[in-house]
């Protein structure tokens, strides 16, 4: 997404900023200290349905998962982010992920770590708005993970959390699916057709070995009655992306601080900078850019000379979940399916060409700052050596004037215009600095370059006459102390997701020397099927004979409940 910074010198500069500030919305703490009396939980409700390609996986394999989200006030999903976790039998959250909602869905491949123990696990999904309600409103999906190299079984423990139980899944009515044959040879094309039902939405199709998908585990719910009372909302829907929220406190009196000035920088290959102000309850709410993976974030709060502390809200739900899905046990029939899945996974891994993941360091690699290309760049090694940044700026950068008032320096533009009264935004390694005296005292031999933008900017709710950004040679802020009331922390943003990959399917191959032992022959989590018309798709069988199932999962439009239809064919 592209956002803009307004150039007060009658220019407009477009840069990669995604800071969207909403004065009427402020994110609250987990325990609701910052409740906004104008927003109630009965405003709307959201629901998620989870589908996976199968129920049994070997370590190292990929879980193909699709989460469908919608709300009660409009056809499209209001929340733009789905949170997903994989919960171990003891209630520990092993993997935590954040996905963007695209066309009311979030689809992905989740790779199972090879060190995980054998056991029954749980996938949990929800939106931030859903955290206002009981965990009963969350979506759950049970899976079994097998580690043939490790005899240890993940033990189930009662952690005191709410119980998750199985619910009966309805079979699709007035739905039929046909294959062109009832049995096929290995590596033969299978053609499938069916008529779409207008009473269903969110079609999801997978083709797996019979027994690899436990149809009784498609629908799981949490026990207990969910309260539908009209309560004040604690969490608000993430309409524009992942939100970072928290609260600023007076460290001396432990009171919330209103109107504290916040500065935040995301440190990555493309840096981002934001400003905001706490509300009357000391809370802040910032929408983050659509970046992937975890990033280091710097945040700083300032109000007068107060000693402040910053608390960041938890981004994932920390409430315990008790998995009432039984201890791990393999029946005689299921043991055969599991053994075959593990053998197939190991053979596929042995015959898969590894991807060379050697990362080549780029010479003289520079970081792209949030403001884009600077007006001017001053490399310190191109000039005679000067002791400090103050000396360097005085001799080399006449566009910036250093003024002192009561021995406290400030930076002013050398131009006599409407920007003269505004301050510069001063950064070092893209991190905002409040201590201009310490900045000017930095030794020049520790600085690689200084970038200058000498025109007006509005960043968030702050106005500047320009930007001064010094880059240290060792990316260590040149040894300068961090600003008061500041901290670094790591925050996970978006996970890699299947934005463009619509489905997983097989193709005809003439290479018969390599074995084809796929555990999933076909996966399509997208709504490409049209109601009332004949829909067609095809795939190829693998080298493993036996009975296979075409599993069609969907959602009833009226009740929003999962439905299933199964058709069987044979590979000989």
C-alpha positions as CSV (number, residue, x, y, z in Angstrom):
1,X,0.0,0.0,0.0
2,X,1.3,3.5,-0.8
3,X,0.6,6.4,1.5
4,X,1.8,10.0,1.1
5,X,3.7,12.6,3.1
6,X,2.6,16.2,2.4
7,X,5.4,18.5,1.4
8,X,4.7,21.8,3.0
9,X,6.8,23.6,0.3
10,X,3.9,23.0,-2.2
11,X,5.4,19.7,-3.3
12,X,4.0,16.2,-2.8
13,X,6.3,13.3,-2.2
14,X,5.0,9.7,-2.4
15,X,6.9,7.2,-0.2
16,X,6.3,3.8,1.2
17,X,4.3,4.8,4.3
18,X,1.3,2.9,5.6
19,X,0.6,4.8,8.8
20,X,-3.1,5.3,9.0
21,X,-4.2,7.2,12.1
22,X,-7.9,7.0,13.3
23,X,-8.6,9.5,16.1
24,X,-11.9,7.8,16.9
25,X,-10.4,4.4,17.6
26,X,-7.8,3.6,20.3
27,X,-6.7,0.1,21.0
28,X,-7.2,-1.1,24.6
29,X,-5.3,-3.3,27.0
30,X,-6.1,-7.0,27.4
31,X,-8.0,-6.3,30.6
32,X,-10.1,-3.4,29.3
33,X,-8.8,-0.4,31.1
34,X,-9.2,1.7,28.0
35,X,-12.8,0.8,27.0
36,X,-14.5,3.3,24.7
37,X,-18.1,3.6,25.8
38,X,-19.2,4.3,22.2
39,X,-18.2,0.9,20.9
40,X,-20.1,-2.2,22.1
41,X,-19.6,-5.9,21.4
42,X,-23.1,-6.2,19.9
43,X,-22.1,-3.9,16.9
44,X,-21.4,-7.0,14.8
45,X,-20.0,-10.5,15.1
46,X,-17.4,-12.4,13.0
47,X,-16.9,-16.1,12.4
48,X,-14.1,-18.2,11.0
49,X,-14.3,-21.7,9.5
50,X,-11.1,-23.7,9.1
51,X,-10.4,-26.3,6.4
52,X,-7.3,-28.5,6.0
53,X,-6.3,-30.9,3.2
54,X,-6.1,-33.8,5.6
55,X,-5.9,-34.8,9.3
56,X,-2.6,-36.8,9.5
57,X,0.8,-35.4,8.7
58,X,4.4,-36.4,9.0
59,X,7.0,-34.0,10.4
60,X,8.6,-31.9,7.6
61,X,5.3,-31.9,5.6
62,X,3.2,-28.9,4.8
63,X,-0.3,-28.4,6.3
64,X,-2.5,-26.9,3.6
65,X,-5.0,-24.7,5.5
66,X,-7.8,-22.3,4.5
67,X,-9.6,-19.9,6.9
68,X,-12.9,-18.4,5.8
69,X,-14.0,-15.2,7.6
70,X,-17.1,-13.0,7.4
71,X,-19.3,-10.8,9.6
72,X,-23.0,-10.1,10.2
73,X,-23.2,-6.6,8.9
74,X,-21.8,-7.0,5.4
75,X,-20.9,-9.7,2.9
76,X,-17.2,-9.0,3.0
77,X,-15.0,-9.5,6.0
78,X,-14.5,-6.4,8.2
79,X,-11.3,-7.6,9.8
80,X,-8.3,-7.7,7.5
81,X,-6.1,-9.9,9.6
82,X,-6.6,-13.5,10.8
83,X,-4.5,-14.9,13.7
84,X,-3.7,-18.6,13.6
85,X,-1.9,-20.8,16.1
86,X,-0.9,-24.4,16.4
87,X,-1.6,-25.7,19.9
88,X,0.2,-28.7,21.4
89,X,-1.6,-31.3,23.6
90,X,-0.3,-29.6,26.7
91,X,-1.8,-26.3,25.6
92,X,1.5,-24.7,24.5
93,X,1.2,-22.4,21.4
94,X,4.0,-23.8,19.1
95,X,3.5,-21.6,16.0
96,X,1.8,-18.2,15.8
97,X,0.9,-16.7,12.5
98,X,-0.8,-13.6,11.1
99,X,-2.4,-13.6,7.6
100,X,-4.2,-11.0,5.5
101,X,-7.8,-11.6,4.6
102,X,-8.0,-11.8,0.8
103,X,-11.5,-12.3,-0.6
104,X,-12.8,-13.3,2.8
105,X,-10.1,-16.0,3.1
106,X,-6.6,-16.6,4.3
107,X,-4.8,-19.6,2.7
108,X,-1.3,-20.9,3.4
109,X,1.1,-23.8,3.7
110,X,2.4,-24.4,7.2
111,X,5.6,-26.4,7.4
112,X,5.8,-28.8,10.3
113,X,9.2,-28.6,12.1
114,X,11.1,-31.9,12.0
115,X,11.7,-31.9,15.8
116,X,8.0,-31.9,16.8
117,X,6.9,-34.9,18.8
118,X,4.1,-37.3,17.7
119,X,0.7,-36.3,19.1
120,X,-2.7,-34.7,18.5
121,X,-2.5,-30.9,17.9
122,X,-5.0,-28.2,17.4
123,X,-5.1,-25.3,14.9
124,X,-6.9,-22.2,16.4
125,X,-7.9,-19.2,14.4
126,X,-9.5,-15.8,15.3
127,X,-9.5,-12.1,14.6
128,X,-8.7,-9.4,17.0
129,X,-12.3,-8.4,17.2
130,X,-13.2,-11.9,18.2
131,X,-11.0,-11.6,21.3
132,X,-13.8,-9.5,22.8
133,X,-15.8,-12.7,23.1
134,X,-15.5,-16.2,24.6
135,X,-13.0,-18.6,22.9
136,X,-16.1,-20.5,21.9
137,X,-16.4,-18.1,19.0
138,X,-12.9,-19.1,17.7
139,X,-12.3,-21.7,14.9
140,X,-10.6,-25.0,15.7
141,X,-9.2,-27.9,13.6
142,X,-7.6,-31.1,15.0
143,X,-4.6,-32.6,13.3
144,X,-2.3,-35.5,14.1
145,X,1.4,-35.2,13.6
146,X,3.8,-38.2,13.4
147,X,7.5,-38.2,14.0
148,X,8.8,-41.6,12.9
149,X,12.3,-40.7,14.0
150,X,11.4,-39.9,17.6
151,X,9.5,-42.4,19.8
152,X,8.5,-39.7,22.3
153,X,4.7,-38.8,22.3
154,X,3.6,-35.3,23.2
155,X,1.7,-35.7,26.4
156,X,-1.7,-34.2,27.1
157,X,-2.1,-32.1,30.2
158,X,-5.1,-30.4,31.7
159,X,-4.1,-26.7,31.8
160,X,-7.4,-25.5,33.2
161,X,-8.5,-24.0,29.9
162,X,-11.9,-24.4,28.3
163,X,-12.6,-27.7,26.6
164,X,-12.7,-28.3,22.9
165,X,-15.1,-31.0,21.7
166,X,-16.2,-32.6,18.4
167,X,-19.4,-31.7,16.7
168,X,-21.3,-33.6,14.0
169,X,-20.7,-32.3,10.5
170,X,-23.6,-32.3,8.1
171,X,-23.4,-33.9,4.7
172,X,-24.1,-31.7,1.7
173,X,-27.7,-32.1,0.4
174,X,-28.7,-32.0,-3.2
175,X,-25.0,-32.3,-4.2
176,X,-23.4,-34.9,-6.4
177,X,-19.9,-35.3,-7.9
178,X,-18.8,-37.5,-10.7
179,X,-15.5,-38.9,-11.9
180,X,-15.0,-40.1,-15.5
181,X,-14.0,-43.5,-14.1
182,X,-14.3,-45.5,-10.9
183,X,-10.8,-46.8,-11.0
184,X,-7.5,-45.5,-12.4
185,X,-4.0,-46.6,-13.1
186,X,-1.1,-44.9,-11.4
187,X,-0.2,-41.5,-13.0
188,X,-3.5,-41.4,-14.8
189,X,-5.5,-38.2,-15.2
190,X,-8.8,-38.0,-13.2
191,X,-11.5,-35.8,-14.5
192,X,-14.1,-34.5,-12.0
193,X,-17.4,-32.6,-12.5
194,X,-20.1,-31.4,-10.2
195,X,-22.9,-28.8,-10.1
196,X,-22.4,-26.0,-7.7
197,X,-25.0,-25.4,-5.0
198,X,-26.1,-21.8,-4.5
199,X,-26.9,-22.4,-0.8
200,X,-23.2,-23.0,-0.1
201,X,-20.1,-20.8,-0.2
202,X,-16.3,-21.2,0.5
203,X,-15.8,-24.4,-1.5
204,X,-12.6,-26.2,-0.6
205,X,-11.5,-29.5,-2.4
206,X,-8.8,-31.9,-1.4
207,X,-7.9,-35.4,-2.7
208,X,-6.1,-37.7,-0.3
209,X,-5.7,-41.4,0.6
210,X,-8.8,-42.8,2.3
211,X,-8.2,-42.4,6.0
212,X,-5.9,-39.5,5.8
213,X,-8.8,-37.1,6.5
214,X,-10.8,-37.8,9.7
215,X,-14.2,-36.5,8.7
216,X,-15.4,-36.4,12.3
217,X,-12.7,-33.8,13.1
218,X,-13.8,-31.2,10.5
219,X,-15.9,-29.4,13.1
220,X,-14.7,-28.7,16.6
221,X,-16.2,-26.3,19.1
222,X,-15.5,-25.1,22.6
223,X,-17.9,-26.2,25.4
224,X,-19.8,-23.6,27.4
225,X,-22.4,-20.9,26.7
226,X,-21.1,-17.7,25.0
227,X,-22.4,-14.6,26.6
228,X,-24.2,-12.3,24.1
229,X,-24.6,-9.4,26.5
230,X,-23.9,-5.8,25.3
231,X,-20.5,-5.1,26.7
232,X,-17.9,-2.4,26.0
233,X,-15.5,-3.5,23.4
234,X,-11.9,-4.0,24.4
235,X,-10.4,-4.9,21.0
236,X,-11.4,-3.3,17.7
237,X,-11.4,-4.8,14.2
238,X,-8.2,-4.4,12.2
239,X,-9.7,-2.8,9.2
240,X,-6.5,-1.6,7.5
241,X,-3.9,-4.2,8.7
242,X,-2.0,-5.3,11.8
243,X,-2.3,-2.9,14.6
244,X,0.2,-2.2,17.4
245,X,-1.4,-0.9,20.6
246,X,-0.4,-0.3,24.1
247,X,-0.3,2.2,26.9
248,X,2.1,4.9,28.3
249,X,2.4,5.2,32.1
250,X,4.0,7.7,34.4
251,X,6.7,5.5,36.0
252,X,6.8,7.5,39.2
253,X,3.1,7.5,40.0
254,X,1.9,4.5,37.8
255,X,-0.8,6.6,36.2
256,X,-1.7,6.6,32.4
257,X,-0.2,9.6,30.5
258,X,-2.3,11.4,27.9
259,X,-1.0,13.4,25.0
260,X,2.4,11.7,25.2
261,X,4.3,12.0,21.8
262,X,5.1,8.6,20.4
263,X,7.8,7.9,17.7
264,X,8.2,4.5,16.3
265,X,10.5,3.0,13.6
266,X,10.5,-0.4,12.0
267,X,14.0,-1.5,11.2
268,X,14.2,-3.6,8.0
269,X,15.5,-3.4,4.5
270,X,12.8,-0.8,3.9
271,X,12.5,1.3,7.1
272,X,9.2,2.8,8.3
273,X,8.7,5.7,10.7
274,X,5.5,6.7,12.5
275,X,4.3,9.3,15.1
276,X,1.2,9.3,17.2
277,X,-0.1,10.6,20.5
278,X,-1.7,8.8,23.4
279,X,-5.4,9.4,24.1
280,X,-7.0,10.6,27.4
281,X,-6.5,7.1,28.8
282,X,-2.8,6.9,27.8
283,X,-3.5,4.4,25.1
284,X,-2.2,4.4,21.5
285,X,-3.2,2.6,18.3
286,X,-0.9,2.4,15.2
287,X,-1.6,0.5,12.0
288,X,1.5,-1.2,10.7
289,X,2.6,-1.7,7.1
290,X,2.0,-4.9,5.2
291,X,5.5,-6.3,5.8
292,X,6.3,-9.9,6.3
293,X,7.9,-11.8,9.2
294,X,9.2,-10.5,12.5
295,X,11.0,-7.1,12.6
296,X,12.8,-5.1,15.2
297,X,10.8,-2.1,16.3
298,X,12.0,1.0,18.1
299,X,9.5,3.1,20.1
300,X,9.9,6.2,22.2
301,X,7.5,8.2,24.3
302,X,8.0,11.8,25.4
303,X,6.0,14.3,27.5
304,X,7.8,17.1,29.2
305,X,10.5,15.6,31.5
306,X,8.4,12.7,32.9
307,X,9.8,9.2,33.4
308,X,7.6,7.1,31.2
309,X,7.1,3.4,30.6
310,X,5.6,1.8,27.5
311,X,3.5,-1.3,27.6
312,X,2.8,-3.2,24.3
313,X,-0.4,-5.2,24.2
314,X,-0.2,-8.9,23.5
315,X,-0.9,-9.6,19.8
316,X,-2.0,-13.2,20.3
317,X,-4.7,-14.6,22.7
318,X,-3.1,-16.0,25.8
319,X,-6.1,-17.7,27.2
320,X,-5.5,-21.5,27.7
321,X,-7.2,-24.2,25.7
322,X,-7.9,-27.7,26.9
323,X,-7.7,-30.2,24.1
324,X,-10.4,-32.8,24.7
325,X,-9.4,-34.7,21.6
326,X,-8.1,-37.8,23.4
327,X,-4.6,-39.2,23.9
328,X,-2.7,-40.2,20.8
329,X,-3.8,-43.7,19.7
330,X,-3.6,-45.5,16.4
331,X,-6.2,-48.0,15.4
332,X,-5.1,-50.9,13.2
333,X,-6.6,-49.3,10.1
334,X,-5.2,-45.8,10.9
335,X,-1.8,-47.3,11.6
336,X,-1.5,-48.5,8.0
337,X,-2.5,-45.0,6.7
338,X,0.0,-43.3,9.0
339,X,2.8,-45.6,8.1
340,X,2.2,-45.0,4.4
341,X,2.1,-41.2,4.9
342,X,5.4,-41.3,6.7
343,X,7.0,-43.5,4.1
344,X,5.7,-41.2,1.3
345,X,7.0,-38.1,3.1
346,X,10.5,-39.6,3.5
347,X,10.7,-40.8,-0.1
348,X,9.5,-37.4,-1.4
349,X,12.1,-35.7,0.7
350,X,14.9,-38.0,-0.6
351,X,14.1,-37.3,-4.2
352,X,13.4,-33.6,-3.9
353,X,16.1,-31.4,-5.3
354,X,17.3,-29.1,-2.5
355,X,17.1,-25.4,-3.3
356,X,20.4,-23.6,-2.9
357,X,19.6,-21.1,-0.1
358,X,23.0,-19.4,0.0
359,X,22.5,-15.7,0.5
360,X,24.9,-13.4,-1.3
361,X,25.8,-10.2,0.6
362,X,25.4,-7.2,-1.6
363,X,28.4,-4.9,-1.6
364,X,27.7,-1.4,-0.3
365,X,24.2,-2.4,0.5
366,X,22.1,0.5,1.8
367,X,18.8,0.7,3.6
368,X,15.9,2.3,1.9
369,X,14.5,4.8,4.3
370,X,10.8,5.6,4.7
371,X,11.2,9.0,3.0
372,X,12.7,7.5,-0.2
373,X,15.6,9.1,-2.0
374,X,17.1,12.0,-0.1
375,X,17.7,15.5,-1.5
376,X,21.4,15.3,-0.7
377,X,23.8,12.7,0.7
378,X,27.0,13.7,2.4
379,X,29.7,10.9,2.7
380,X,32.1,11.7,5.5
381,X,35.1,10.0,3.9
382,X,34.9,12.4,0.9
383,X,35.9,15.4,3.0
384,X,38.8,16.3,5.2
385,X,38.4,14.7,8.6
386,X,36.4,16.7,11.1
387,X,36.0,15.7,14.7
388,X,32.2,15.8,15.3
389,X,29.0,15.9,13.4
390,X,28.6,19.5,14.6
391,X,31.9,20.5,12.8
392,X,30.8,18.5,9.7
393,X,27.4,20.2,9.5
394,X,28.8,23.6,10.0
395,X,31.4,23.2,7.2
396,X,29.6,20.9,4.7
397,X,25.9,21.3,5.2
398,X,25.0,25.0,5.2
399,X,21.3,24.3,4.5
400,X,20.9,23.5,8.2
401,X,21.5,26.0,11.0
402,X,22.3,25.0,14.5
403,X,20.8,27.4,17.1
404,X,21.2,27.2,20.8
405,X,18.7,28.4,23.4
406,X,19.8,28.0,27.0
407,X,22.7,25.8,25.8
408,X,20.1,23.4,24.1
409,X,20.8,23.1,20.4
410,X,18.1,22.9,17.8
411,X,18.2,22.5,14.0
412,X,16.6,25.1,11.8
413,X,16.3,25.4,8.0
414,X,18.6,27.9,6.4
415,X,15.7,29.1,4.2
416,X,13.6,32.0,5.3
417,X,10.1,30.7,4.5
418,X,7.0,29.3,6.2
419,X,9.0,26.3,7.4
420,X,11.4,28.3,9.6
421,X,9.5,27.7,12.8
422,X,9.3,23.9,12.4
423,X,12.0,21.5,13.7
424,X,13.9,18.9,11.8
425,X,13.2,15.2,12.3
426,X,16.6,13.9,13.4
427,X,17.5,10.2,13.0
428,X,20.5,8.0,13.3
429,X,20.2,4.6,11.5
430,X,16.5,5.5,10.9
431,X,15.9,5.8,14.7
432,X,14.6,9.1,16.0
433,X,16.8,11.0,18.4
434,X,15.6,13.6,20.8
435,X,19.0,14.6,22.3
436,X,20.4,17.0,19.7
437,X,23.4,17.8,21.9
438,X,24.5,14.1,22.0
439,X,23.8,13.9,18.2
440,X,26.1,16.8,17.4
441,X,28.8,15.3,19.6
442,X,29.1,12.0,17.7
443,X,32.5,11.5,16.2
444,X,32.5,11.9,12.4
445,X,34.8,8.8,11.9
446,X,31.9,6.7,13.2
447,X,29.5,8.0,10.5
448,X,29.3,6.7,7.0
449,X,27.0,9.4,5.6
450,X,24.3,12.0,6.4
451,X,21.2,12.2,4.3
452,X,19.3,15.4,4.1
453,X,15.7,16.2,3.0
454,X,15.4,20.0,3.2
455,X,11.7,20.4,2.6
456,X,8.6,20.2,4.8
457,X,7.0,16.9,5.8
458,X,4.0,15.7,7.7
459,X,4.6,12.3,9.3
460,X,1.5,11.1,11.2
461,X,0.4,14.0,13.3
462,X,3.8,15.8,13.4
463,X,5.2,18.5,11.1
464,X,8.8,18.9,10.2
465,X,10.8,21.4,8.1
466,X,13.0,18.5,6.9
467,X,14.8,15.3,7.8
468,X,18.4,14.7,8.9
469,X,19.4,11.0,9.0
470,X,22.9,9.9,9.9
471,X,24.1,6.3,9.2
472,X,26.7,4.8,11.4
473,X,29.5,2.7,9.8
474,X,28.8,-0.3,12.1
475,X,25.0,0.1,12.2
476,X,25.3,0.6,16.0
477,X,24.0,4.2,16.3
478,X,27.6,5.3,16.6
479,X,27.5,4.5,20.3
480,X,25.0,7.1,21.2
481,X,22.7,6.4,24.1
482,X,19.1,5.5,23.4
483,X,16.6,8.3,23.9
484,X,14.9,8.4,27.3
485,X,11.7,6.4,27.7
486,X,12.4,4.2,24.7
487,X,12.9,0.5,23.9
488,X,13.5,-2.0,21.2
489,X,11.3,-5.1,20.8
490,X,10.6,-7.7,18.2
491,X,7.1,-7.9,16.7
492,X,5.8,-10.4,14.1
493,X,4.1,-8.9,11.1
494,X,2.5,-10.9,8.2
495,X,3.5,-14.5,7.5
496,X,4.3,-15.6,4.0
497,X,1.0,-16.4,2.4
498,X,-0.5,-17.8,-0.8
499,X,-1.7,-14.6,-2.4
500,X,-1.2,-15.8,-6.0
501,X,-1.0,-19.6,-5.7
502,X,-4.6,-20.6,-5.9
503,X,-4.3,-24.4,-5.7
504,X,-2.0,-27.3,-5.4
505,X,-2.4,-29.8,-8.3
506,X,-0.4,-32.4,-10.2
507,X,0.6,-32.4,-13.8
508,X,1.4,-35.1,-16.2
509,X,5.1,-36.0,-16.3
510,X,7.2,-38.2,-18.5
511,X,9.9,-38.6,-15.9
512,X,9.1,-42.1,-14.6
513,X,12.5,-42.5,-12.9
514,X,11.5,-40.3,-9.9
515,X,8.8,-41.7,-7.6
516,X,5.6,-39.9,-7.2
517,X,4.5,-40.4,-3.6
518,X,2.4,-37.3,-2.9
519,X,0.1,-37.5,0.1
520,X,-2.2,-34.8,-1.3
521,X,-3.1,-35.2,-5.0
522,X,-5.1,-32.0,-5.2
523,X,-6.0,-29.0,-3.1
524,X,-8.2,-26.0,-4.1
525,X,-9.3,-23.6,-1.4
526,X,-10.6,-20.9,-3.7
527,X,-14.2,-20.1,-4.8
528,X,-13.7,-20.9,-8.5
529,X,-16.8,-22.9,-8.7
530,X,-20.1,-21.4,-10.0
531,X,-23.4,-22.2,-8.5
532,X,-26.0,-23.8,-10.8
533,X,-23.4,-24.6,-13.4
534,X,-21.2,-27.7,-14.2
535,X,-17.8,-27.2,-12.7
536,X,-14.8,-29.2,-13.8
537,X,-11.3,-29.9,-12.4
538,X,-8.7,-32.6,-12.9
539,X,-5.6,-34.1,-11.3
540,X,-3.2,-37.0,-11.8
541,X,-2.9,-40.1,-9.5
542,X,0.5,-41.0,-8.0
543,X,2.4,-44.2,-7.7
544,X,0.6,-45.5,-4.6
545,X,-2.4,-47.8,-5.2
546,X,-5.4,-48.0,-3.0
547,X,-8.7,-46.2,-2.3
548,X,-8.7,-42.4,-2.4
549,X,-11.2,-39.7,-1.5
550,X,-12.3,-36.5,-3.1
551,X,-13.4,-34.4,-0.2
552,X,-15.5,-31.3,-0.9
553,X,-15.8,-28.9,2.1
554,X,-18.1,-25.9,2.1
555,X,-20.0,-23.5,4.3
556,X,-23.8,-23.1,4.5
557,X,-24.7,-19.5,3.7
558,X,-27.6,-19.4,6.1
559,X,-26.1,-21.0,9.3
560,X,-22.4,-20.5,8.5
561,X,-21.7,-24.1,9.4
562,X,-19.2,-26.5,7.7
563,X,-20.6,-29.1,5.3
564,X,-18.8,-32.1,3.7
565,X,-19.2,-34.4,0.7
566,X,-17.0,-37.4,0.0
567,X,-16.5,-39.4,-3.2
568,X,-14.2,-42.4,-3.5
569,X,-12.2,-43.8,-6.4
570,X,-9.6,-46.5,-6.7
571,X,-6.0,-46.5,-7.9
572,X,-4.8,-49.9,-9.1
